[in-house]
Amino acid sequence: MLRQRSAQISLALVCFLLGIMLVVQFRTHTRIIDRTLTLPANEQRTAIASLYDANQKLRQEVDDLRAQLLGYEGSLGKSELDSMVADINRLRAVNGTSEVSGPGVEVTIEGQLRADGSIAPEDAGDLVNELRDAGAEAIAVNGVRVTVNTYFARADGGLTVGGDRVIKVPYVFQAIGQPEALESTLNRPAGMISWLKGKYPGAGITIYRKTALVLPKGDHNVAFKLAKPVK
């Protein structure tokens, strides 16, 4: 924002100086012409030649200023466009409407869990929240993108993600973020992995660091009905 304001101020200043220069030069040349008409014929020729040279220099200065003005306008437009594109891409990543890639971790939960073979939905949600707290920028579970309005619920032998997608063992949580930070947070004493191992002693839980994960876009867009941007 500060850079854009600086560019706008520079652009306005160039326009102002260009206008001042043109007005001053016009008035100066008008006075010169008036005085030239009162001179003898031979002196008039010399004065007119000097005036022609001055006009040529003025035209060159005007052309140079116009080129600078176009440069400022082009730079400012590109800066604003790049900023808008970056904001749109960030928004698409947050609401899950675009595929994303990057390093992170993959947490696999398998083996004997509850009687029906599933993990409790609140535990899946807590694991997702733990990943977010550790700095995860994007998360998917069994190939289903988790966004700000994704929730887990019980299903026949599994979980539903977002209300309609059913996932079952093995559960694979993928999170894009700083791998070391994510793994360290999950493995800390009394952390989420320790809690899950205590609650599901028959489960096998593994964490893998990944240099490149690709998470799909979500099935549903985030729709705001009441919340509106503040102007």
HELIX and SHEET records of a PDB file:
HELIX    1   1 LEU A    2  THR A   36  1                                  35    
HELIX    2   2 ALA A   41  ASN A   95  1                                  55    
HELIX    3   3 PRO A  121  ASP A  133  1                                  13    
HELIX    4   4 PRO A  179  ASN A  187  1                                   9    
HELIX    5   5 MET A  192  LYS A  199  1                                   8    
SHEET    1   A 5 VAL A 144  VAL A 146  0                                        
SHEET    2   A 5 ALA A 138  VAL A 141 -1                                        
SHEET    3   A 5 TYR A 171  ILE A 176 -1                                        
SHEET    4   A 5 VAL A 100  GLY A 111 -1                                        
SHEET    5   A 5 ALA A 203  LEU A 215 -1                                        
SHEET    1   B 3 PHE A 152  ALA A 155  0                                        
SHEET    2   B 3 GLY A 158  VAL A 161 -1                                        
SHEET    3   B 3 ARG A 165  ILE A 167 -1                                        
END                                                                             
